Amino acid sequence: MLRALRPKQWIKNVLVLAAPVAAGVIDDPDVRLETLAAFAAFCLAASGTYVLNDARDIEADRLHPTKRHRPIAAGAVPIPLAYVLGLTLVAASLLVGFEAAPNLGWTILAYLVLTTAYTLSLKHIPVLDVIAVASGFVLRAVAGAAATGVPISEWFFIVTSFGALFMVSGKRSGEASDLGIDAADVRATLGHYSSSYLAYLRTVSSGVVLVAYCLWAFSSAEASPGAELWYQLSTLPFAVGILRYAMLIDQGHGAEPEHLVLSDRMLLATGAAWAIIYGYAVYAG
């Protein structure tokens, strides 16, 4: 049952830290507590939807080379128990969300509506399936702001949105590479995506992310006397990280983004460098 919750996927929910960290308020004890509540609520919501989705897609998952080993597809967790577990987790996520902050609760509800629509129909509609998955990541970032009351800038929203689209298009490319000729049988929309179209999505989204982040960094530098250089320097590791990730996707490694980010040393190094430089600009500059 624990494996069915996919705890490794909880790394995605670290996105709730984005808004309070970028706003420079994460050092406030109350903000940290509110952010922790958002993280917990999203872990519950995400795991609940994973379990419900696995229970509903059990037959398709059994055709997948790796998904067939998941507890529900493998028969280790009975389908009725999976539905009870999933619904319980979903209810708990809403309880935690609304108890922590009404806006967080509504954000969690929006995420649940989105994932339900994805499971029932959007996952079968080309383009909308990619946008739906990317929107789930954007809602994670919004949740951190909703829980803490931090305003979201237009640059934050653009970088987050197109960054999510870049990652999801890379995920589809990786899945198509792993599944080969069986891709359309396992995920119907993959039959509609040519390699050139997925490359186009990656090119557009990564280009917007790079330009938007540079504009964001330089506008932040102008508004922060004493930290100008650090904001400007943060564009270097950010760009290197995006370019490295794009190369790994092009090599067919994007099917599991969370594993890729945590296993590639260069991505970890550039991520750490960016966090140190940007963090210094926000908190010490």
Secondary structure, 3 states (H helix, E strand, C coil): CCHHHCHHHHHHHHHHHHHHHHCCCCCCHHHHHHHHHHHHHHHHHHHHHHHHHHHHCHHHHCCCCCHHHCCCCCCCCCHHHHHHHHHHHHHHHHHHHHHHCHHHHHHHHHHHHHHHHHHHCHHHCCCHHHHHHHHHHHHHHHHHHHHHCCCCCHHHHHHHHHHHHHHHHHHHHHHHHHHHHHHHHHCHHHHCCCHHHHHHHHHHHHHHHHHHHHHHHHHHHHCCCCCHHHHHHCHHHHHHHHHHHHHHHHCCCCCCHHHHHHHCHHHHHHHHHHHHHHHHHHHCC
